[in-house]
Amino acid sequence: MNYTFRDPNKLTMTYTGLLPGKKGKVIHVSFERKTDNGTDYAEIQLPSRKVLNSKGFDEGELAQLQLYLKGQEKDIIRNAKQINHDLIYKL
C-alpha cells in the first residue's frame, strides 16, 4: 500500500507527555493541516495507534499516519517522558 498525502509539507504533528490511561500510560498524537475549508486533524493514541478523532483525513492517510507512528514510536515515547520530567521540575 502506498498512499500520498495532499500537501505533506503542511502537516504538523504535536504530542502530549505521558497521560494515565485505562491500561497504563498513553500519549495523544495530533496531526493537523490547513486547507481552504479550515483545518483537517487526526488524533491517534500511542502505544495502541488507535485513531481517537479525525476530520478531513481519508482512511488511506490515517493508515499511513499509523504506520509512521509505528516507526517513530520509540522516539516519541522518549520525548514524551522528557516532557513529563521537564513539567515536574518546572512547577
SULLIN-V367724 format. One record per helix or strand of 2 or more residues. SS is the DSSP state (~ for helix, > for strand). FROM is the first residue (numbers start at 1). TO is the last residue. If there is no record, write none. Layout:
BEGIN
ss->SS from->FROM to->TO
ss->SS from->FROM to->TO
END
This chain:
BEGIN
ss->~ from->8 to->10
ss->> from->11 to->15
ss->> from->19 to->21
ss->> from->24 to->35
ss->> from->38 to->46
ss->> from->50 to->55
ss->~ from->59 to->90
END
